[in-house]
């Protein structure tokens, strides 16, 4: 059940059903066309190759877990190794230190400061114990022992020392602190001591990212990495993602993975943007990039990988059609080598890393690929941990992260017994993380154990899990296996929205926008959508644009930019919505060429609806926009028909080629 569908009436509905891709041309004709997609994929990765190493980059990465006198931590050493290897692959000169004592940390920071003074970009990452006293932050070396209040100043490393070390340079300074996992001095009666780390000042040229909000405690995680480190690893090598947008993606993933119990926070005074993997010339999701490489190379291994990684992806039927004519391996080339490596690094995909090394054992990226593969194999060793299995089997699709794509309810039901077992063990092993109780409740619901599920949802909601609040609210609103309680449901949505849950904000926002069972309050509704959009929710951004476009509030001219942002965040339908505004000149200047471009992006990215609409018997787009599409297809070499502004079946072959191959140079 979802309330976000009600907004669809605001925009004109698409015509036609799902697209059933016909079998592609056989043999030589298809392979002759395939190189045209080289240009598009190259555009996505060219900036990475050209600019990633154009500036000097230095990093100090410390992971402390093997403490001698305070509680040990399992994941910081893994986090440091994995983050350090990722940074090396992105052109950083990296010093990695594991389980460093005080003298070692102080020496490393001093050496790092000298390097940072000459670098264009300096980065400090610390995972381990951290604490604050009287609003000052301290990093805890592995040899720290606390017997009195004075030991905090004597036995730790002052965070201000890190700031001073990096401030010697004139470049960009990045700091990531996963340093507040629990209180290592809880047995001491320390005045002005608090959980977590404190806010810090706005030092010029800095971005300081904290694993969780100030004065709060972050989780160490149940798998190989902490939630924060795992989210960083999932996004740090994405081409075209600037550091500010990366932090939004990281925050979204950590909120989803912890039910809102942990909310990463950053303090930024950057004066320019920074791209770890270079600015990309075009927007594309990891799925689309993998699909483009598969379609370009016509390679059975890559097509199989696409189908395995995205079993319900937008191009599943396309990939299955190509598989009938796929070759066993693509002809080796520098272009393919670079593309394979960038995708393996960005997606942290073991199969891609193995494929790269199998084909290019002495390649330019072989050393980095070996390090990545070692990390991914180590992660696989923890894949049987109850928490990891629980996430894999029971994550809600709306809570998808870079590492957990989510499972629909029908698929969960098919593995409900296994999910109940894994999530039950995860909840017992990590009672401090209510997220696992939520996933246990969902698994119980899928297995038909409704009373138990509702009990677990209540427990998780009371413990502060945002997803549990939304799920319980939906059951209350529908009266599904419990008494109907609209007021209680909306109260839960409000609490979930306050915890950073986008679905809670969307459900409550629609109720307020429509005056459904609550007093109508358009400004509050827009505020909820705006907050969820700023947190990186593609769906909330799309719905916000639709509301503004319909005149509910905001400035009408904002709708087009919001639809484009929703598309860049991963909502393919937003391309079509943007095209509607441009085609009609609604709340935006009429622009057939721009409308055509958005429609062609939709043809490439969605599951086939846009192609079906453009090739259906009923024409829903203006003749000028269709002419622009025909012209673009003709320029690409896909279309030889007349430029007459008529959509319909005659455009099908060309649009299918566009969907398969993308635009040429």
N, C-alpha and C positions, 0 to 999 in steps of 0.2 A: 504494500500500500504506500502511496506517496501523494502528497498534496501539490508537488511542484508541477504536475502535469496540467493543472487548471489554467496556467498562464498561456498554454499553447494557442488558445483561441484568439489571443491578441494579434498573432501573425497569421497570414493566410496559410492554410494547410497545404502540404505538397500533394501533388496528384500522382496516382499510380502506386503500384505495390513495390515489393522488394525486387532488386535487380538480380536476375539469374544469369550469370555470365556464360555466354556461349563459349564453346571451345575455341581457343586462339588458333590463328593460322599455324599450319604445321611447317616443320623443317626450316629451310633456308630463309623463307620470307619473314618468319618471326625473328630469327636470329639477326637478320639484317637490320631490323628495326631497333633491336634492343640497345645498341650503343647510344641512341638518342637520350636515354635516361642518364648517361654518364654525366652530362652537364649539370643536371639538377642535383644529383648526389654530390658532385664536386662543389657546387655552390654551397651546400650545407657544411662541407668540411674544409673548404679551401682556406677560409680565414683562420681556422685552427692551425693548419699547416704553415701558413705564412706568418702569423703574428704571435703564436704562443711563445716562441723563444726569442722574439724581437726585443724583449726587455730582460734585464737581469733580475733573477728571482732567488731569494734565499729563504730557508725555513729551518726552524728548530722545533722538533717534535719530541715530546716527553710523555712517556706512559708509565706511571707508578702504580704497581699493584702488590708487590711482594713486601708489604710493610712488616717491620719487626716488632713494633710495640703497639700498633693500632690495628684495626680490622683489615685483613687482606681484601683486595678487590680482584676479581677474575679477569675483567675485560680490558682495563687500560693498556696493558702491554700489547694485546691484539690490536686495539684501536690505533695505538701509535705506529705499529708496524704497517698496518694497512693504509692509514692516512699518509704516512711517510712515503710508501711505495707509490701511491697515487700521485703525490706531489712530484716525485722524481719523474714520473712519466709525463708530467705536465710542465717539465722544464725547470723545476726548482733544484737548487743546490741544497740538499737536505742533510741535516744532522739528526739522527734518531737516537734517543737515549731511553733505555728501559731500566726501570727500578733504580733511579738515580738518587744518591744521597745528597745531603745539603751542599757539601763542598763541590761535588760534581755539577749540581744544578747551577750553583753560583758561577762556576767557571764557564759552563756552557752558555749562560746568559751573557756574560761579559764578552765571550768570543762572538756570539751572535750579534751583539750590539755593534762590533767593529765591522762585521759583514753588512749589517743593515744600513750602516752609514753610507755605503757606496752603492746600494742596490736600488733598483726601481720599485721593487715589491719585496716586503719582508713579511713573513708569516710565522706566528708562534702558536703551537697547539699543545695543550696540556690536558692529560687525562689522569685522574687520581683523586686523592682526598684534597679538599680545600675547605677553608672556613673563613668566617668574618668575625671580627671583634671590633666594636665601636666603629662600624662602617668601613673598616679597613680589611682588605682581602689578603689571605695568606695561602700559599701553595705548600703542600706537606711532603717533604722528602721521605724516602723509605726508612731512614735511620732516626726519624723524629720520635722523641719520647717526651711525654707531657706529664710532669709531676707537680707543676705549679703554673700559675698564670704567666710568670716571667718566661717560661719555656716557650710560649707561643712566639714571642719576639725573637728568642735566641735560636730555636730549632727549626724554624720554617724559612721559606723564601718569600719575601715581600713582593706582592704583585706589582707594586710601584716600580720595582727594579726592572721588570720586564718593559713597562711603559717607557721608562727612561732609556733603556737600551735601544728600543726601536725609534724613539723620538730623535735620535742623533741623525737620522737620514731624512731626506726631503721627499721620499717616494710615498707609495701607498703602504700602510701598515695594517695588517690583519691579525687578529687574535681570536682564537677559539678555545673556550674553557669548558671542559666537561669535568668540572672539579668540585661537585657538591653532592656526592652520592650518599653520604650520611655524615653524622657528626663524630669526628675522631676524638673529640675532647669532651664527650657528654658526661664523663664521670667527674670532671672538674667544675667547680662552682665559679664560672667566669662571668663577671659583670659585663653587660652589653654584648654578650655573644648571641649569635642568631644562626638559624639554619640557612644553608645555602650561602651564596655570595652576595655582596652588596653592589649597588650601582656604582659606576665610576664616572669621572668627569669627561667632558667633550674635548679630548686632546685632538688637535688639528691633524687631519689626514688619516685618522684611525677608523677602523670598524672592529668593534669588540663584540663577539658573539658568545653568549652564554647558553649552556645546555638547557637551562630552564629559567623561569622568571626570577627576579631578585627575591631573596629571602625564602626560596623554595628548594626542595631537594629533588635531584634527578635520579634516575634509575640506572643501575649497572647493566641491566639487560639479562635475558635468559639464554641468548645464543652466543655467538662469538663476539659480537660487538654491542656496545651500548646503543640505545635508541638514537641518540644524537649522532654518534659516530657512524652508525649505519645509514642514517639519512644523509649525512655529509657525503659519504662514499657513493650513495645513489645518485647524487646530483652534481658533484664537483667537476666531473669531466664531460658535462653536457655542452656541446657547442652552442653558442648563441645565448647562454644563460649568464647574465651579469651577476655580480656577487650579491647585490640586493635582492634580485629575483631568486637567486639560489637560496638565500636565507628564508624567503617566503615558502619555497618548496620544502626546505628542511623543516620549517615550523609546522607546515601542513602534515608532513609525514609523521613527525613526533607526536603531534596532537592525536592523529589517527591511531598511532601505535600504542598510545597510553591512555586513550579515552579522555584526553584533555587534562590529565593529572600533571603532565609536564608540558610546558609551553616555552620553547626557545625564545630568547629575547636578544636583541642587539642594540648597541649604541653606536651610531655612525656619524662621523664628521668628514666623510670622504668628499672630495671636491670633483671627482670624476669617477666614472664607472670602471670596473675591472672585470675581465672575463678570464676565468681559469683556462678554458678551452678555446678561447678566441670568439669574437663576434661572428655569428653565422649570417650568411646572405639571405637566408629564407627560414621561415618557421617550419619545423617538422618535429613530430614526436619520435621517440626511439622506435616505436612500432613502424612508423612510416619510413624511417631511415633504413631499418632492416628490410622492409618490404622492397624499397627501391633497389637496394643492393641485390636482393634475391631476384627481382625481375630483370635487372640489368645483366646479371651474370648467368641467369637461366641455369642455376646450379642446384642440383638435387639436395646437397647437404644444407645449403643456406635456406632453401625453401622448406625443408623438413624442420629446421631450427625455427623458422617463422611460425609454422603450424604448431610446434610444440610449445613455444613461448606465448603465443597469442591464439589459443584454440577458439576464441570467439572474436577474433580481430576483424577489422573492416575488410581485410583482403584474403580471408580464409578461402572463399570460393575461387578467387583469382589464383591463389597459390596452388590449390588442388588441380585447377585446369592446367596450369603450367607444368605441374609435376609429370603429366603424361608425356611431355616432350623434353623434360629436363635432362641435362647431361650429368655425368658423375662428378665432374670437377671443371671449374673454369680454368681457362688458360692463364698461368701466372703472369702477373704484371705488377709494376710498382703502384699503379693506381689501385688495383684490387688489394694489394698488401696494405697500403695506407688506410683504405676504407675499412678493411676487416679489423685492423688494429684500433682505429678510432671507435668503431662500434663496440668492440670487445671491452675497451676501457670505459666508455661512457655507460654501457649497460651492465658492466661487471658480470658478463655472461661467460660461464665456464666453457660452454660448447664453442663459442666464437674464439676464445683464447686457444683452445685445443686445436681448432681448425686452422687458426693462424700459424701456430707452431708446426703443425703437420705439413703445411705447405711452404712455410718460410722458416725452417729451423735455424738458419743463419741470417735472418732478415734484420732490417734496421731496428726493429722494435722487439727483437727476440728476448733480450735481457729483461725488459719491462714486462713482456708477456709472461715470461717464466715467473717473475715475482707476483704478477696478478694471479696466475694459475695456482701458485702455492697458497696464496691467501684464500682463493675460492675453494680449493681442496680442503684446507683447514676448516673453512666454514661448513663444508659438507660433513665434516666429522662431528659437528655439533647439530647436524640437521635432524638427528633423532631425539634431541632434547624435547621434552613435552611442550615447552613454550613455543618452539619453532614449528613443531607439527601442528599445534593448535592454531597458530597464525596461518599456516598454509591451508588448513582444512576449513577454517571457520571465519576468516576475516570477511567483513561486510564489503561488497564491491565499492560502496561509497567511501570506504576507509582505505581504499587502495593506496599503496605506497610504491616507491621504486623497487621494493623487494617483495612485497606481498600484493599480488594483483586482485585478490578478493575472489570469493566463491559465491555464485548465486544460490538461492535457497534450494532449488531442485537438486543441484549438484551436491550441496551439503547433505541433503536428506539421503542421498545414495551412500554416503560415508558417515552417517550420523553416529553409529556406534563407536567407530574409531575416533571421531571428533570429541564425543563425550568423554571417552577415556583420556585422550591427550589433554583436553582443556581442564578436566577435573584434576589431573596430576599437576598441570601448570598452576592452577589456582591454589593448590595446596603448597606447592613449592615456593610460590611468590605471593603470599597473602597481602603484601603491601601494594600489589598492582591489581586494582579492581578490573582492569581490562580483561584479564583471563576469566573472571567470573562472568563477564558479559558474553564472551565467546562460548563459555560453557552453557549459559542460558540459551543462546541461539542454537547450539547443537541439541540441547534438550528439546527445544521447540520443534526442530526439524525431525526429531525422533518420536514426536507425539506425546512427550511427557510434559504436558502443558502446565500443570500446577507447580512442578519442580522448576520449570523454566521461569515462570513468573516470580517465584520466590528468589531465584538467583538474580533476575533482573532488578528486583527491589533492593537486594543487598548491594549490588554493584552501583545502582543509582544513589543509594544512601552514602556510599563510599566516594561518590563524586565522579563516576564515569559518565561522560557525555553521551556515548553511544547507547548505554543502558537506559539513560533518560529518554532518548528519542524512541527507542524500541518499545519501552514500556508505555510511553505516551501514545504510540500508534495503536497498541493493543487496547488501551483505555478509550481512545477516540472511536475505535471500531466496535468496542464491546466484544472483543475477540477472546473468549475463554475467561472473561472477567467482566464485572459490571461496567457499563458504559459511563464514562466520566469525562466529559468534554473539558470542563474547567480544570480538572486535574491534569489532563493531557497537555493543555496549553501552558500550565505552570511548569511542567517538565520540559517542554520545548524551550521555554524561557531560560530555565536553568542550564540546559544543554548549550544554548546559544552563548550564555555567559562563560561557558567552559571552552568556547572556541569551536563547537560542533556546527558545521555548516548546515546540516539537515535540520537541526533544531531551529536555526535562524530562518531557514527557508519556509518551514512549516508554519512557524509563528508569523513570519512576515506576510505570507499569503492570507492568513486569517485576518490580520490587521488591515491589509490592503482591501480586502473584500468585505470586511465587517461580518465575518462568518463566526457566529457564536460569541463574538467579542465586539466592543465598540470599535468602529472604523477609525483607524489612525494611520493615514498615509505617510506622514513624516517618520513615525516610528518604524513602519514597515520598511521604508527606504533605508533608514539607519541600520536595520538588521541586515539587509541585503548588502549594503556598502561594507559593513564590517566583515561579513563572510567573504565578499569579493576581495577585499584587501588582504585577507588571510590566504588567498590563493584558490578559492573554490571556483572552478569553471562554471558549474551549474548556477551558483549564486550570481556570478557575473552576467551570465546569459539572462537570468530572470530579472535582474536589475535593469538591464538594457531593455528588455521587453516591457517592463512596467513604465519606464521613462518614455519609451516610444509610444505607449498607449495613452500618455498624458497623466499618469498617476502622480508624477512629481518630477523633480529634477529639471534639468535643462534639456529639451528635446535633442539639441545638437550633440549631447553626450552619448546618445544611444549607439551611434555607429562605432565610435571608438571602443565602447564597452563590448559590443558584439565581436569586434576584432580581437580584443583582449581575451574574451572567452574562448575564441577559436585557438589562440596561441596557448591557452591553458589546457586545451585538450577537449573542447566541445565542438565537434565537427559541424553540428547543426547551426552553429553561430555563423559560419561562412554563408549559408543560405539566408539567414536572417539579415546579415549585412547587405547581401545582394538585393533583398527586397527593398531596403531603404534607398539604395543607389539606383535601382531600376525605376522606382516610382518617384524619386525625388522627395521622399517623405523624411522630414527632419534632417535632411542632408541634400546637398546639391545633386541634381540628377546627373549620373555619370555612367553611361552604358559600358564603357571600357572597364571601369573599376568593378561594376556589377558582374561583368563577364569573368573577370579575374577571380572574384570571390566564388562564383559558381564552379569554375574549373578547379579551384582549391577544394571545394566541397566534393566534386566528382572524385578527386584523388583520395580524400581523407575519410569520407563517411562509408557506411556499409553498403551503399549502392542506391540510396534513395534519390540523390540529386541526378544521377545518371538516368534512373528510371523516369524521373519527371521530365528531363530534357528530351528524352526519346519517346515519350508517350504520345498518344493521339491528340491530347488536349494541350494547347499552347497556353502557358501561364506567364510567360515573360514577354516583354516588349520586343518588337521587331528589331529595334536598335541594339538591344542587349544581345539578342540571338545573332545578329550580324557580327557583333564584336567577337562572339564565341567562334563563329564560322571563320572569321578572318584569322583568329589566333590558331585555330586548328589547321587552317590552310598553310599558314606560315611555318607551322611545325612539321608540315609534310604529311599530316594524317588525313587530310580532307581535300577532295578534288571536286566537290560539288559546287553549286552556285551560292553566292553570297546573297541570299534572298530573305533572311530574317525569319525563316520558318523552322521551328524546332520539330522534332518528330523522329520516326524510325530511321530516316536517311542519315541522321547524325550519329547513329549508334556505333558503327564501326570506328569512326574517328574518336569518339569519346571513350570507347573501350581501349583504344590504343593509348589515349592520354592517361587513362586510369592505370594501365599496365606500366607505362614507360615514363610518364611525366613529361614536362616540356623539354624541348631541345635547347641548345645554347641560343 
